[in-house]
Amino acid sequence: MLFIDKAWAVQIPYPADDTPITSVTVATAQSSGWVWDIGLTTRRGVGYVFSSRYLSDEGALEELKNYLGARGDLSPDLSYRKIDINSGYRQEFWTRNCVAVGLSAGFSSSLWRPRPSS
C-alpha cells in the first residue's frame, strides 16, 4: 500500500521536432512524493505523485512548478490536471485470460471488472 493519494500531471511540448527522446523515466524525490518525467514521441509527460496528508494540492503544484522551472520548462501556457489516486492492490490479479502485472495491477485493473461466471 502506498501513502500517495493525489497527483498533478502536465504535458510539456518539445522545443523542436528533432528533440531527442529520453529513453528512461526519471523519478525525482520531492517533500511528499516524487516527480515523474517520461519522454514520449510528441511530448514529455511530467507529474507529481504526493500524499495529501503531508502536502496541500497548492503546495504540490508549487513543487511541480519549481521542478519545471529548474529545468527551464515552466510556461504560462501549460495546463495542469489534478488526479485523485486510490492506491491498493487487487485481491484477485489473475482472472480467466486477464492478468494484472506491475503497475497495471494498480492502474488498469481499477478500471477493469471481471464478468460474472456463466
VMD Tcl script that builds the backbone (N, CA, C; Angstrom):
set m [mol new atoms 354]
animate dup $m
set s [atomselect $m all]
$s set {name element resname resid chain x y z} {
  {N N MET 1 A 0.844 -1.179 0.000}
  {CA C MET 1 A 0.000 0.000 0.000}
  {C C MET 1 A 0.887 1.239 0.000}
  {N N LEU 2 A 0.633 2.129 -0.927}
  {CA C LEU 2 A 1.368 3.391 -0.984}
  {C C LEU 2 A 0.594 4.460 -0.219}
  {N N PHE 3 A 1.307 5.422 0.328}
  {CA C PHE 3 A 0.667 6.503 1.075}
  {C C PHE 3 A 0.260 7.662 0.184}
  {N N ILE 4 A 0.579 7.591 -1.091}
  {CA C ILE 4 A 0.213 8.662 -2.017}
  {C C ILE 4 A -1.276 8.568 -2.341}
  {N N ASP 5 A -1.898 9.702 -2.604}
  {CA C ASP 5 A -3.321 9.672 -2.940}
  {C C ASP 5 A -3.723 10.725 -3.972}
  {N N LYS 6 A -2.760 11.503 -4.446}
  {CA C LYS 6 A -3.068 12.523 -5.449}
  {C C LYS 6 A -1.880 12.722 -6.374}
  {N N ALA 7 A -2.153 13.346 -7.505}
  {CA C ALA 7 A -1.080 13.688 -8.437}
  {C C ALA 7 A -1.483 14.920 -9.244}
  {N N TRP 8 A -0.488 15.641 -9.680}
  {CA C TRP 8 A -0.647 16.708 -10.662}
  {C C TRP 8 A 0.077 16.238 -11.917}
  {N N ALA 9 A -0.515 16.400 -13.085}
  {CA C ALA 9 A 0.104 15.993 -14.341}
  {C C ALA 9 A 0.088 17.157 -15.328}
  {N N VAL 10 A 1.096 17.177 -16.188}
  {CA C VAL 10 A 1.212 18.233 -17.193}
  {C C VAL 10 A 1.937 17.675 -18.416}
  {N N GLN 11 A 1.585 18.171 -19.577}
  {CA C GLN 11 A 2.247 17.782 -20.819}
  {C C GLN 11 A 3.199 18.897 -21.232}
  {N N ILE 12 A 4.462 18.527 -21.465}
  {CA C ILE 12 A 5.478 19.502 -21.834}
  {C C ILE 12 A 5.828 19.298 -23.306}
  {N N PRO 13 A 5.548 20.271 -24.166}
  {CA C PRO 13 A 5.903 20.119 -25.585}
  {C C PRO 13 A 7.421 20.175 -25.765}
  {N N TYR 14 A 7.899 19.446 -26.770}
  {CA C TYR 14 A 9.324 19.533 -27.097}
  {C C TYR 14 A 9.591 20.874 -27.770}
  {N N PRO 15 A 10.783 21.453 -27.553}
  {CA C PRO 15 A 11.091 22.750 -28.169}
  {C C PRO 15 A 11.263 22.670 -29.683}
  {N N ALA 16 A 11.617 21.473 -30.195}
  {CA C ALA 16 A 11.807 21.301 -31.646}
  {C C ALA 16 A 11.415 19.877 -32.030}
  {N N ASP 17 A 11.074 19.681 -33.288}
  {CA C ASP 17 A 10.657 18.351 -33.760}
  {C C ASP 17 A 11.764 17.310 -33.644}
  {N N ASP 18 A 13.021 17.736 -33.696}
  {CA C ASP 18 A 14.121 16.782 -33.636}
  {C C ASP 18 A 14.724 16.643 -32.237}
  {N N THR 19 A 14.000 17.075 -31.207}
  {CA C THR 19 A 14.465 16.931 -29.833}
  {C C THR 19 A 14.602 15.446 -29.502}
  {N N PRO 20 A 15.740 15.016 -28.966}
  {CA C PRO 20 A 15.906 13.605 -28.609}
  {C C PRO 20 A 14.916 13.197 -27.511}
  {N N ILE 21 A 14.438 11.962 -27.605}
  {CA C ILE 21 A 13.506 11.425 -26.618}
  {C C ILE 21 A 14.305 10.669 -25.565}
  {N N THR 22 A 14.140 11.020 -24.316}
  {CA C THR 22 A 14.808 10.314 -23.237}
  {C C THR 22 A 14.293 8.883 -23.183}
  {N N SER 23 A 15.198 7.930 -23.053}
  {CA C SER 23 A 14.815 6.517 -23.102}
  {C C SER 23 A 14.460 5.934 -21.746}
  {N N VAL 24 A 14.495 6.736 -20.707}
  {CA C VAL 24 A 14.150 6.261 -19.367}
  {C C VAL 24 A 13.167 7.223 -18.716}
  {N N THR 25 A 12.435 6.722 -17.746}
  {CA C THR 25 A 11.594 7.579 -16.921}
  {C C THR 25 A 12.436 8.087 -15.764}
  {N N VAL 26 A 12.450 9.388 -15.572}
  {CA C VAL 26 A 13.205 9.991 -14.486}
  {C C VAL 26 A 12.252 10.223 -13.320}
  {N N ALA 27 A 12.618 9.735 -12.142}
  {CA C ALA 27 A 11.839 9.968 -10.925}
  {C C ALA 27 A 12.697 10.795 -9.971}
  {N N THR 28 A 12.148 11.913 -9.514}
  {CA C THR 28 A 12.885 12.827 -8.656}
  {C C THR 28 A 12.135 13.004 -7.348}
  {N N ALA 29 A 12.795 12.710 -6.223}
  {CA C ALA 29 A 12.170 12.815 -4.909}
  {C C ALA 29 A 11.788 14.259 -4.613}
  {N N GLN 30 A 10.638 14.419 -3.962}
  {CA C GLN 30 A 10.148 15.714 -3.506}
  {C C GLN 30 A 9.800 15.580 -2.021}
  {N N SER 31 A 9.247 16.608 -1.430}
  {CA C SER 31 A 8.991 16.595 0.014}
  {C C SER 31 A 7.962 15.550 0.438}
  {N N SER 32 A 6.985 15.269 -0.421}
  {CA C SER 32 A 5.895 14.357 -0.025}
  {C C SER 32 A 5.538 13.372 -1.134}
  {N N GLY 33 A 6.498 13.038 -1.988}
  {CA C GLY 33 A 6.251 12.109 -3.078}
  {C C GLY 33 A 7.385 12.184 -4.080}
  {N N TRP 34 A 7.050 12.060 -5.357}
  {CA C TRP 34 A 8.067 12.125 -6.393}
  {C C TRP 34 A 7.499 12.686 -7.683}
  {N N VAL 35 A 8.386 13.263 -8.487}
  {CA C VAL 35 A 8.039 13.762 -9.809}
  {C C VAL 35 A 8.452 12.710 -10.819}
  {N N TRP 36 A 7.544 12.378 -11.749}
  {CA C TRP 36 A 7.912 11.516 -12.867}
  {C C TRP 36 A 8.094 12.397 -14.089}
  {N N ASP 37 A 9.004 11.993 -14.949}
  {CA C ASP 37 A 9.299 12.732 -16.179}
  {C C ASP 37 A 9.536 11.689 -17.268}
  {N N ILE 38 A 8.571 11.539 -18.178}
  {CA C ILE 38 A 8.597 10.479 -19.174}
  {C C ILE 38 A 8.685 11.090 -20.569}
  {N N GLY 39 A 9.689 10.695 -21.313}
  {CA C GLY 39 A 9.829 11.137 -22.694}
  {C C GLY 39 A 8.912 10.331 -23.604}
  {N N LEU 40 A 8.049 11.020 -24.316}
  {CA C LEU 40 A 7.128 10.384 -25.259}
  {C C LEU 40 A 7.486 10.838 -26.675}
  {N N THR 41 A 6.844 10.290 -27.672}
  {CA C THR 41 A 7.214 10.619 -29.054}
  {C C THR 41 A 6.927 12.065 -29.430}
  {N N THR 42 A 5.859 12.641 -28.888}
  {CA C THR 42 A 5.487 14.002 -29.282}
  {C C THR 42 A 5.600 15.034 -28.163}
  {N N ARG 43 A 5.894 14.588 -26.954}
  {CA C ARG 43 A 5.955 15.490 -25.800}
  {C C ARG 43 A 6.555 14.734 -24.625}
  {N N ARG 44 A 6.700 15.436 -23.486}
  {CA C ARG 44 A 7.072 14.784 -22.228}
  {C C ARG 44 A 5.859 14.780 -21.316}
  {N N GLY 45 A 5.663 13.697 -20.620}
  {CA C GLY 45 A 4.643 13.622 -19.589}
  {C C GLY 45 A 5.322 13.803 -18.246}
  {N N VAL 46 A 4.915 14.818 -17.507}
  {CA C VAL 46 A 5.539 15.123 -16.221}
  {C C VAL 46 A 4.437 15.234 -15.182}
  {N N GLY 47 A 4.710 14.759 -13.985}
  {CA C GLY 47 A 3.722 14.873 -12.925}
  {C C GLY 47 A 4.332 14.668 -11.560}
  {N N TYR 48 A 3.567 14.990 -10.567}
  {CA C TYR 48 A 3.995 14.874 -9.166}
  {C C TYR 48 A 2.969 14.039 -8.422}
  {N N VAL 49 A 3.390 12.876 -7.963}
  {CA C VAL 49 A 2.557 11.999 -7.134}
  {C C VAL 49 A 2.878 12.346 -5.686}
  {N N PHE 50 A 1.858 12.567 -4.866}
  {CA C PHE 50 A 2.122 13.016 -3.498}
  {C C PHE 50 A 1.046 12.546 -2.529}
  {N N SER 51 A 1.339 12.743 -1.247}
  {CA C SER 51 A 0.400 12.412 -0.182}
  {C C SER 51 A -0.240 13.692 0.329}
  {N N SER 52 A -1.569 13.769 0.240}
  {CA C SER 52 A -2.265 14.969 0.720}
  {C C SER 52 A -2.271 15.044 2.247}
  {N N ARG 53 A -1.848 13.991 2.898}
  {CA C ARG 53 A -1.725 14.006 4.355}
  {C C ARG 53 A -0.610 14.957 4.785}
  {N N TYR 54 A 0.409 15.113 3.921}
  {CA C TYR 54 A 1.586 15.893 4.276}
  {C C TYR 54 A 1.761 17.162 3.449}
  {N N LEU 55 A 0.975 17.304 2.357}
  {CA C LEU 55 A 1.146 18.460 1.487}
  {C C LEU 55 A -0.183 18.803 0.830}
  {N N SER 56 A -0.505 20.089 0.777}
  {CA C SER 56 A -1.748 20.530 0.141}
  {C C SER 56 A -1.632 20.424 -1.376}
  {N N ASP 57 A -2.772 20.472 -2.052}
  {CA C ASP 57 A -2.784 20.474 -3.515}
  {C C ASP 57 A -1.967 21.640 -4.054}
  {N N GLU 58 A -2.149 22.812 -3.457}
  {CA C GLU 58 A -1.445 24.016 -3.905}
  {C C GLU 58 A 0.058 23.881 -3.676}
  {N N GLY 59 A 0.436 23.320 -2.522}
  {CA C GLY 59 A 1.865 23.117 -2.229}
  {C C GLY 59 A 2.507 22.150 -3.208}
  {N N ALA 60 A 1.776 21.089 -3.559}
  {CA C ALA 60 A 2.295 20.109 -4.518}
  {C C ALA 60 A 2.448 20.735 -5.905}
  {N N LEU 61 A 1.468 21.534 -6.308}
  {CA C LEU 61 A 1.562 22.198 -7.608}
  {C C LEU 61 A 2.758 23.144 -7.636}
  {N N GLU 62 A 2.998 23.828 -6.537}
  {CA C GLU 62 A 4.145 24.728 -6.450}
  {C C GLU 62 A 5.459 23.950 -6.573}
  {N N GLU 63 A 5.553 22.775 -5.924}
  {CA C GLU 63 A 6.769 21.960 -6.039}
  {C C GLU 63 A 6.965 21.469 -7.471}
  {N N LEU 64 A 5.867 21.082 -8.135}
  {CA C LEU 64 A 5.963 20.656 -9.529}
  {C C LEU 64 A 6.444 21.808 -10.408}
  {N N LYS 65 A 5.892 22.988 -10.189}
  {CA C LYS 65 A 6.320 24.157 -10.971}
  {C C LYS 65 A 7.790 24.501 -10.691}
  {N N ASN 66 A 8.247 24.312 -9.447}
  {CA C ASN 66 A 9.657 24.536 -9.127}
  {C C ASN 66 A 10.546 23.561 -9.893}
  {N N TYR 67 A 10.115 22.299 -9.991}
  {CA C TYR 67 A 10.847 21.293 -10.762}
  {C C TYR 67 A 10.942 21.724 -12.229}
  {N N LEU 68 A 9.808 22.121 -12.788}
  {CA C LEU 68 A 9.780 22.543 -14.192}
  {C C LEU 68 A 10.629 23.793 -14.408}
  {N N GLY 69 A 10.553 24.740 -13.482}
  {CA C GLY 69 A 11.326 25.975 -13.593}
  {C C GLY 69 A 12.824 25.713 -13.560}
  {N N ALA 70 A 13.262 24.780 -12.723}
  {CA C ALA 70 A 14.683 24.456 -12.635}
  {C C ALA 70 A 15.197 23.837 -13.935}
  {N N ARG 71 A 14.310 23.207 -14.699}
  {CA C ARG 71 A 14.686 22.590 -15.980}
  {C C ARG 71 A 14.467 23.544 -17.154}
  {N N GLY 72 A 13.899 24.709 -16.884}
  {CA C GLY 72 A 13.616 25.658 -17.958}
  {C C GLY 72 A 12.345 25.342 -18.724}
  {N N ASP 73 A 11.452 24.562 -18.116}
  {CA C ASP 73 A 10.226 24.134 -18.794}
  {C C ASP 73 A 8.966 24.857 -18.332}
  {N N LEU 74 A 9.092 25.769 -17.410}
  {CA C LEU 74 A 7.913 26.456 -16.883}
  {C C LEU 74 A 7.403 27.465 -17.903}
  {N N SER 75 A 6.115 27.375 -18.188}
  {CA C SER 75 A 5.497 28.273 -19.167}
  {C C SER 75 A 4.080 28.591 -18.701}
  {N N PRO 76 A 3.601 29.827 -18.938}
  {CA C PRO 76 A 2.226 30.156 -18.544}
  {C C PRO 76 A 1.183 29.432 -19.392}
  {N N ASP 77 A 1.606 28.819 -20.501}
  {CA C ASP 77 A 0.670 28.119 -21.392}
  {C C ASP 77 A 0.372 26.689 -20.950}
  {N N LEU 78 A 1.053 26.201 -19.940}
  {CA C LEU 78 A 0.868 24.811 -19.519}
  {C C LEU 78 A -0.471 24.625 -18.813}
  {N N SER 79 A -1.062 23.468 -19.002}
  {CA C SER 79 A -2.336 23.124 -18.379}
  {C C SER 79 A -2.114 21.946 -17.427}
  {N N TYR 80 A -2.407 22.155 -16.158}
  {CA C TYR 80 A -2.171 21.141 -15.127}
  {C C TYR 80 A -3.475 20.412 -14.814}
  {N N ARG 81 A -3.349 19.109 -14.595}
  {CA C ARG 81 A -4.530 18.297 -14.284}
  {C C ARG 81 A -4.306 17.599 -12.947}
  {N N LYS 82 A -5.267 17.732 -12.037}
  {CA C LYS 82 A -5.183 17.057 -10.741}
  {C C LYS 82 A -5.851 15.690 -10.855}
  {N N ILE 83 A -5.201 14.680 -10.286}
  {CA C ILE 83 A -5.693 13.304 -10.349}
  {C C ILE 83 A -5.813 12.756 -8.933}
  {N N ASP 84 A -6.982 12.222 -8.597}
  {CA C ASP 84 A -7.154 11.527 -7.326}
  {C C ASP 84 A -6.769 10.067 -7.533}
  {N N ILE 85 A -5.974 9.511 -6.616}
  {CA C ILE 85 A -5.483 8.142 -6.740}
  {C C ILE 85 A -6.000 7.319 -5.567}
  {N N ASN 86 A -6.572 6.180 -5.885}
  {CA C ASN 86 A -6.998 5.229 -4.866}
  {C C ASN 86 A -6.059 4.035 -4.966}
  {N N SER 87 A -4.914 4.114 -4.278}
  {CA C SER 87 A -3.910 3.061 -4.416}
  {C C SER 87 A -4.318 1.831 -3.611}
  {N N GLY 88 A -3.785 0.723 -3.998}
  {CA C GLY 88 A -4.064 -0.535 -3.338}
  {C C GLY 88 A -3.640 -1.679 -4.237}
  {N N TYR 89 A -4.276 -2.792 -4.097}
  {CA C TYR 89 A -3.951 -3.934 -4.927}
  {C C TYR 89 A -5.202 -4.764 -5.139}
  {N N ARG 90 A -5.161 -5.612 -6.158}
  {CA C ARG 90 A -6.291 -6.490 -6.466}
  {C C ARG 90 A -6.199 -7.730 -5.600}
  {N N GLN 91 A -7.310 -8.137 -5.039}
  {CA C GLN 91 A -7.354 -9.401 -4.302}
  {C C GLN 91 A -7.130 -10.563 -5.263}
  {N N GLU 92 A -7.663 -10.428 -6.474}
  {CA C GLU 92 A -7.547 -11.471 -7.484}
  {C C GLU 92 A -6.880 -10.854 -8.711}
  {N N PHE 93 A -5.582 -11.126 -8.900}
  {CA C PHE 93 A -4.864 -10.483 -10.001}
  {C C PHE 93 A -4.898 -11.295 -11.288}
  {N N TRP 94 A -5.399 -12.525 -11.251}
  {CA C TRP 94 A -5.481 -13.342 -12.465}
  {C C TRP 94 A -6.893 -13.889 -12.566}
  {N N THR 95 A -7.639 -13.451 -13.564}
  {CA C THR 95 A -8.996 -13.914 -13.800}
  {C C THR 95 A -9.129 -14.315 -15.259}
  {N N ARG 96 A -9.436 -15.573 -15.481}
  {CA C ARG 96 A -9.540 -16.124 -16.845}
  {C C ARG 96 A -8.270 -15.822 -17.627}
  {N N ASN 97 A -8.374 -15.050 -18.706}
  {CA C ASN 97 A -7.182 -14.763 -19.503}
  {C C ASN 97 A -6.654 -13.345 -19.276}
  {N N CYS 98 A -7.034 -12.703 -18.177}
  {CA C CYS 98 A -6.579 -11.349 -17.864}
  {C C CYS 98 A -5.693 -11.380 -16.625}
  {N N VAL 99 A -4.476 -10.838 -16.781}
  {CA C VAL 99 A -3.520 -10.806 -15.677}
  {C C VAL 99 A -3.092 -9.362 -15.457}
  {N N ALA 100 A -3.112 -8.932 -14.213}
  {CA C ALA 100 A -2.635 -7.596 -13.854}
  {C C ALA 100 A -1.193 -7.738 -13.366}
  {N N VAL 101 A -0.249 -7.123 -14.091}
  {CA C VAL 101 A 1.166 -7.250 -13.776}
  {C C VAL 101 A 1.750 -5.863 -13.539}
  {N N GLY 102 A 2.568 -5.720 -12.516}
  {CA C GLY 102 A 3.250 -4.457 -12.252}
  {C C GLY 102 A 2.262 -3.327 -12.008}
  {N N LEU 103 A 2.513 -2.181 -12.645}
  {CA C LEU 103 A 1.643 -1.024 -12.445}
  {C C LEU 103 A 0.217 -1.276 -12.906}
  {N N SER 104 A 0.051 -2.178 -13.884}
  {CA C SER 104 A -1.310 -2.457 -14.356}
  {C C SER 104 A -2.171 -3.054 -13.250}
  {N N ALA 105 A -1.551 -3.653 -12.265}
  {CA C ALA 105 A -2.310 -4.216 -11.153}
  {C C ALA 105 A -2.955 -3.120 -10.308}
  {N N GLY 106 A -2.419 -1.915 -10.377}
  {CA C GLY 106 A -2.984 -0.823 -9.606}
  {C C GLY 106 A -3.750 0.191 -10.423}
  {N N PHE 107 A -3.364 0.384 -11.688}
  {CA C PHE 107 A -3.998 1.404 -12.509}
  {C C PHE 107 A -5.058 0.823 -13.432}
  {N N SER 108 A -4.657 -0.003 -14.383}
  {CA C SER 108 A -5.622 -0.552 -15.342}
  {C C SER 108 A -6.668 -1.407 -14.661}
  {N N SER 109 A -6.241 -2.184 -13.684}
  {CA C SER 109 A -7.187 -3.099 -13.044}
  {C C SER 109 A -8.260 -2.364 -12.256}
  {N N SER 110 A -7.993 -1.125 -11.878}
  {CA C SER 110 A -9.026 -0.385 -11.158}
  {C C SER 110 A -10.175 -0.020 -12.088}
  {N N LEU 111 A -9.922 -0.058 -13.413}
  {CA C LEU 111 A -10.963 0.231 -14.385}
  {C C LEU 111 A -11.632 -1.041 -14.891}
  {N N TRP 112 A -10.964 -2.158 -14.724}
  {CA C TRP 112 A -11.432 -3.433 -15.263}
  {C C TRP 112 A -12.177 -4.211 -14.193}
  {N N ARG 113 A -13.288 -4.745 -14.551}
  {CA C ARG 113 A -14.060 -5.601 -13.642}
  {C C ARG 113 A -14.346 -6.915 -14.358}
  {N N PRO 114 A -14.104 -8.053 -13.715}
  {CA C PRO 114 A -14.362 -9.326 -14.372}
  {C C PRO 114 A -15.857 -9.536 -14.608}
  {N N ARG 115 A -16.155 -10.286 -15.675}
  {CA C ARG 115 A -17.535 -10.643 -15.954}
  {C C ARG 115 A -17.992 -11.705 -14.970}
  {N N PRO 116 A -19.258 -11.745 -14.649}
  {CA C PRO 116 A -19.744 -12.814 -13.771}
  {C C PRO 116 A -19.554 -14.177 -14.441}
  {N N SER 117 A -19.283 -15.199 -13.641}
  {CA C SER 117 A -19.124 -16.559 -14.173}
  {C C SER 117 A -20.445 -17.025 -14.767}
  {N N SER 118 A -20.331 -17.771 -15.873}
  {CA C SER 118 A -21.563 -18.257 -16.504}
  {C C SER 118 A -21.729 -19.733 -16.306}
}
mol reanalyze $m
mol bondsrecalc $m
mol representation Tube
mol addrep $m
